[in-house]
């Protein structure tokens, strides 16, 4: 029985970018929502650091979304753009997880 082969071409079939783009945009919205929650709380050092960390995190997700969009729309260097979008997206997820731990356990 023959197995179908998956052929990866550079003709705008960037499957990973099609997943990174909507998820990055969603994560920007999550960051904005949590920032608004933190802003409604009493101001202290932990809330200040969480607020600034999430602002940077939302920028990471936005950059990831822009890179994945560029990878989808571009005819050249799509693999490199997709790779950077993936790296920045994962960096954003790791930083959001660390911020979540700080926020929930009040480590600071």
C-alpha positions in Angstrom: 0.0 0.0 0.0 1.4 3.4 -1.0 1.6 6.1 1.5 0.9 9.7 0.4 3.9 11.8 0.7 3.7 15.2 2.2 5.5 17.6 0.0 6.5 21.0 1.5 6.6 23.7 -1.1 7.4 27.4 -0.8 4.2 28.4 -2.7 2.4 30.0 0.3 1.5 26.8 1.9 3.0 27.7 5.3 0.9 25.6 7.6 2.7 26.7 10.7 2.2 30.3 9.9 -1.5 29.7 9.4 -1.7 28.5 13.0 0.7 31.1 14.5 -1.2 34.1 13.1 -4.6 33.6 14.7 -3.1 32.3 18.0 -0.8 35.3 18.3 -3.6 37.7 17.7 -5.6 35.9 20.4 -2.8 36.1 22.8 -2.5 39.9 22.2 -6.1 40.1 23.3 -5.5 37.9 26.4 -2.6 40.2 27.4 -4.7 43.3 27.0 -7.5 41.7 29.1 -5.1 40.8 31.9 -3.5 44.2 31.8 -6.9 45.8 32.3 -7.5 43.4 35.3 -4.2 44.3 36.8 -4.8 48.0 36.3 -8.0 47.7 38.3 -6.2 46.3 41.3 -4.3 48.2 44.0 -1.0 49.6 42.6 2.0 47.8 44.1 5.4 46.5 42.8 4.0 43.1 41.7 1.2 44.6 39.7 3.6 47.1 38.2 5.9 44.3 37.0 3.1 42.1 35.8 1.7 45.1 33.8 5.0 45.9 32.2 5.8 42.2 31.5 2.5 41.7 29.8 2.9 44.8 27.7 6.3 43.4 26.5 4.6 40.0 26.0 1.9 41.5 23.8 4.6 43.1 21.7 6.2 39.7 21.3 2.9 38.2 20.2 2.3 41.1 17.8 5.7 40.7 16.2 5.0 37.0 15.9 1.7 37.7 14.2 3.3 40.1 11.8 6.1 37.7 10.9 3.7 34.9 10.3 1.5 37.1 8.2 4.5 38.2 6.2 5.5 34.5 5.8 2.0 33.8 4.3 2.0 36.7 2.0 5.6 36.7 0.9 6.9 34.8 -2.0 10.5 34.7 -0.7 12.2 33.7 2.5 9.0 32.3 3.9 10.8 29.5 5.9 13.0 32.1 7.7 10.1 34.4 8.5 8.0 31.4 9.7 11.0 30.2 11.9 11.3 33.6 13.5 7.5 33.8 14.1 7.6 30.4 15.8 10.6 31.3 18.0 9.0 34.6 19.1 5.7 33.0 19.7 7.2 30.4 21.9 9.2 33.1 23.8 5.9 34.9 24.3 4.2 31.7 25.7 7.1 31.1 28.1 7.2 34.6 29.3 3.4 34.6 29.7 3.6 31.4 31.8 6.2 33.0 34.0 4.1 36.1 34.5 1.1 33.9 35.3 3.1 32.1 38.0 4.2 35.4 39.5 0.6 36.7 39.3 -1.1 33.7 40.8 1.4 32.9 43.6 2.5 36.5 44.2 6.1 35.5 44.1 7.3 39.1 44.1 
